[in-house]
Amino acid sequence: MSRLDEIDKMILSLLAENPEISQSEMANFLRISQPAVSMRLRELKKRGIVSHFVGVNLRRADLCLAKVDITCSDTEPLLRLFEKCPRCWNVLVTSGRHNLCLFFVSEDLTSLHACIDQHIRTQPHINEVEFNLVITPLKDLVLPLKITKEKQEISPCEKSCSDCAYYLPGRCLGCPSTTFYKGEILG
């Protein structure tokens, strides 16, 4: 794979600063032709270096983000468990004291707490859980969300909110992929 030259790096920088920037604006800034910018963008996309996604600005949507670091004896069951979870933004396999880092999104803190308590702390192969709330990101944080079109009675983790000790007394909004969900954004 060929390296990025200075113009490619500038294109990436301009896109990171303003994803809506036009090719003409980039061309003017870089002092190259618009077709040259188009060709470079096409190549960067083909190589998988540039991709586009639509996401939600967490701060502006008033969503909460939690970072959960876990030490466990087997990462595979958790990777499978959260693969389709609508609250789980991403899971990273890491090195160091913790071997998994998970990110969860919710409209409220109690639903995050319920999710962690019900689906992580109860797992037998987990040795340690560190739950941290992201208070304020330095920059706007835009995340793609998993919004389920067809609601089910049972969640992707094969649980029912109707049996949940957190959902019944109103301490959780429910799973966004189920018919029980009471939130507004994720479902």
Buried (B, 14 or more C-beta within 10 A) or exposed (E): EEEBEEBBEBBBEBBEEEEEBEBEBBBEBBEBEBEBBBEBBEEBEEEEBBEEEEEBEBBEBEBBBBBBBBBBEEBEBBEEBBEEBBBBBEBEEBEEEBBBBBBBBBBBEBBBBBBBBBBBEEBEEBEEBEBEEEEEEEEEBBBEBBEBEEEEEBBBBEBBBEEBEBBEEEBBBBBBBBBBBBBEBBB
